[in-house]
Amino acid sequence: MSGPDLPPSARPGLADPAAVDVPAATFEPDFRPCAHCHQIGAGARHTTGPALTHVFGRAAGAVPGYPFSKAMRQSGLVWNAPTLARFLKDPQSVVPGTRMVFGGITDAAQLERAVEFLRQAGAEAGNGRAARPSAGRRP
């Protein structure tokens, strides 16, 4: 037995995937472009990207427990509808040097839905506590 055939208990540093709750909002269609790297909703965890719960009104690069790029930490951005729309359309032009590898959302209607989803789903997620680091993953 080796690699993925090993039981979770024999794979140091890896969480049992069945034991990790992913918030349901992460699977909503309007979040699909983000869901490969992010989670959103109550109990969201940092994964490849930071949890996006309560992103509106937050300074870019300021979520505890996630290793943001220097470019993101020093961007001076505060996330709101206009800054998120600009960033999601072309992340590298808005924050040159960001580690976010994403080609952007070019369809205007899809972009508008994604931004509105981030506003609504993030606000409905509970008490606003910081996201938990993923079990078994380095944030």
Secondary structure as GFF3:
##gff-version 3
##sequence-region A 1 139
A	DSSP	three_ten_helix	3	5	.	.	.	ID=ss1
A	DSSP	three_ten_helix	8	10	.	.	.	ID=ss2
A	DSSP	three_ten_helix	17	19	.	.	.	ID=ss3
A	DSSP	three_ten_helix	24	27	.	.	.	ID=ss4
A	DSSP	three_ten_helix	29	31	.	.	.	ID=ss5
A	DSSP	alpha_helix	32	35	.	.	.	ID=ss6
A	DSSP	beta_strand	45	46	.	.	.	ID=ss7
A	DSSP	alpha_helix	70	73	.	.	.	ID=ss8
A	DSSP	alpha_helix	81	89	.	.	.	ID=ss9
A	DSSP	alpha_helix	91	94	.	.	.	ID=ss10
A	DSSP	alpha_helix	108	123	.	.	.	ID=ss11
A	DSSP	beta_strand	132	133	.	.	.	ID=ss12
###
